[in-house]
Amino acid sequence: MDLAEIEFELELAGLSREQQIKLLSSIKRSGFDAKAVDKKLQLMGFAPVFTIYDEEEESKSQVNK
């Protein structure tokens, strides 16, 4: 996912612009890790958003084996 897609998902999840900027800055510094970002979202009181993408990719890779 690129930053624009991540930003869009955060907006859909209901994060304020300030919250989005904090998370996006963290992602820019340390890279995108779906599980880590979802954990941060949960700590902020939001439902996980990004682990679903990891689960989809894992199931696709298992089907291709």
Secondary structure, 3 states (H helix, E strand, C coil): CCHHHHHHHHHHHCCCHHHHHHHHHHHHHHCCCHHHHHHHHHHCCCCCCCHHHHHHHHHHHHHCC
